Amino acid sequence: MACCVLQITGLIFGGVGMVGTLAATVMPQWRVSAHIDGNIVVFETIWEGLWMDCVSQLGIRLQCKFYDSVLALPPPLEAFRALMCIAVILSIISFLMAIVGVKYTHRTKEDIQDISIFILAAGVAFLLTGILVLIPVSWTGGGIIHDFYDPKVPIPLKRELGAALYVGWVSAALLIAAGAMYCSF
């Protein structure tokens, strides 16, 4: 019975991690403009994501623009895009493998070896997906923190951690937890 609960919990963690990975990939709030001047009135908030930049004016009007050219992007951003897209695809595959493994674990008791290979493959894929999400999210977060405290970076160019980074960290933790649960079988 504990095995069933652990499998279902892993499936829920993997599903939420999969949705969070997709959300973090498409969200434009990876880097958010920092308001650290003495000025209390702030008219614009700038969001920078993997796919677009957005400007929010007074919280009323939001304008977003996709990046013009893939070739004009900095190489780390291109790599982060690729890693997150691979992570989204791999999380979907992992989730489907976990569904198949959990479904057939409860139906058949004869070929438990074949089913455990499915569960193990889903666990390894969840672990790999969590690591793939963790790399660009943590790298971006580290860069933002480094630039924020660097006195050479002008104040208008300083950024803060955006909501997508937090979603990415939580998703990576859930995916790694799901992978650990499935690998423990």
C-alpha positions in Angstrom: 0.0 0.0 0.0 2.9 2.4 0.8 4.2 1.7 -2.7 1.0 2.8 -4.3 0.9 6.0 -2.2 4.5 6.8 -3.1 3.8 6.2 -6.8 0.7 8.4 -6.8 2.6 11.1 -4.9 5.5 10.9 -7.4 3.0 11.2 -10.2 1.4 14.3 -8.7 4.8 15.9 -8.1 5.9 15.1 -11.6 2.7 16.5 -13.1 2.9 19.7 -11.1 6.6 19.9 -12.0 5.8 19.4 -15.7 3.2 22.3 -15.6 5.6 24.5 -13.7 8.4 23.8 -16.2 6.1 24.8 -19.1 5.0 27.9 -17.2 8.5 29.0 -16.3 9.5 28.6 -20.0 6.9 30.9 -21.3 6.7 33.4 -18.5 8.3 36.8 -19.4 9.3 37.5 -15.7 12.8 36.0 -15.6 14.4 39.4 -14.9 12.4 42.3 -13.5 13.6 45.9 -13.3 14.8 46.9 -9.9 13.5 50.1 -8.4 16.3 51.0 -6.0 16.4 54.8 -6.4 15.0 57.2 -3.9 12.1 57.9 -6.3 8.9 56.5 -4.9 6.8 57.0 -8.1 7.7 54.3 -10.6 5.9 54.5 -14.0 7.4 51.5 -15.8 8.3 47.9 -14.9 10.4 46.0 -17.4 10.2 42.2 -17.6 12.7 40.2 -19.5 12.1 36.5 -20.4 13.4 33.8 -22.7 11.1 34.8 -25.5 10.1 38.4 -25.1 10.5 41.7 -23.2 7.5 43.4 -21.6 6.9 46.9 -20.3 4.1 47.5 -17.8 3.2 51.1 -17.4 1.5 52.0 -14.1 0.2 48.4 -13.9 -2.5 49.3 -16.4 -0.9 48.9 -19.8 1.3 46.0 -20.8 3.3 45.9 -24.0 5.2 42.8 -24.9 7.6 42.3 -27.9 9.2 39.1 -29.0 12.9 39.2 -29.7 13.5 40.1 -33.3 16.3 37.7 -34.2 17.4 34.4 -32.8 20.9 35.2 -34.1 21.1 38.5 -32.2 20.5 36.9 -28.8 23.3 36.4 -26.4 24.6 32.8 -26.4 23.6 32.1 -22.8 20.0 33.0 -23.6 20.0 30.7 -26.7 21.3 27.9 -24.5 18.7 28.6 -21.8 15.9 28.5 -24.4 17.2 25.2 -25.7 17.6 23.6 -22.2 14.1 24.7 -21.2 12.5 23.4 -24.4 14.2 20.1 -23.9 13.1 20.1 -20.3 9.5 20.7 -21.3 9.5 17.8 -23.8 11.4 15.5 -21.4 9.0 16.3 -18.6 6.0 15.4 -20.8 7.7 12.1 -21.8 8.6 11.4 -18.1 5.0 12.0 -17.0 3.6 9.7 -19.7 6.1 7.0 -18.8 5.2 7.4 -15.1 1.4 7.1 -15.9 2.0 3.9 -17.9 4.2 2.5 -15.1 1.8 3.3 -12.3 -1.2 2.0 -14.3 0.3 -1.3 -15.2 1.9 -1.9 -11.8 -1.6 -2.2 -10.2 -3.0 -4.3 -13.0 -0.4 -7.0 -13.4 1.8 -8.8 -10.9 3.4 -11.3 -13.4 5.8 -9.0 -15.3 6.9 -6.9 -12.4 10.4 -6.6 -13.9 9.1 -5.0 -17.1 7.0 -2.5 -15.2 9.8 -1.6 -12.8 11.9 -0.7 -15.8 9.2 1.7 -16.9 9.1 3.2 -13.4 12.9 3.4 -13.2 13.0 5.1 -16.7 10.4 7.6 -15.6 12.4 8.3 -12.4 15.7 8.9 -14.3 13.9 11.1 -16.8 12.3 13.2 -14.0 15.7 13.6 -12.4 17.3 14.6 -15.6 14.4 17.1 -16.3 14.8 18.6 -12.9 18.5 19.2 -13.5 17.8 20.6 -16.9 15.4 23.1 -15.4 17.8 23.9 -12.5 20.7 24.9 -14.8 19.2 27.9 -16.6 17.1 29.1 -13.7 20.0 29.1 -11.2 22.5 30.5 -13.8 20.1 33.4 -14.5 19.5 34.0 -10.8 23.2 34.0 -10.1 23.8 36.5 -12.9 21.1 38.8 -11.6 22.4 38.8 -8.1 26.0 39.4 -9.3 24.9 42.3 -11.5 22.7 43.8 -8.7 25.6 44.1 -6.3 28.2 45.1 -9.0 28.9 48.8 -8.6 29.9 49.0 -12.3 26.4 48.2 -13.5 24.3 51.4 -13.9 21.2 51.6 -11.7 18.7 51.6 -14.6 20.2 48.2 -15.8 20.0 46.4 -12.5 17.4 43.7 -12.3 15.7 41.6 -9.7 14.7 37.9 -9.6 11.4 37.4 -11.4 8.5 35.1 -10.7 9.5 32.7 -13.4 12.8 31.9 -11.6 10.8 30.9 -8.4 8.4 28.8 -10.5 11.4 27.1 -12.1 13.1 26.4 -8.7 9.9 24.9 -7.3 9.4 22.9 -10.5 12.9 21.5 -10.4 12.5 20.5 -6.8 9.3 18.7 -7.5 10.7 16.9 -10.5 13.8 15.8 -8.6 11.6 14.6 -5.7 9.4 12.7 -8.2 12.5 11.2 -9.8 13.9 10.1 -6.4 10.6 8.5 -5.5 10.4 6.5 -8.7 14.1 5.5 -8.6 13.7 4.2 -5.1 11.4 1.4 -6.3 
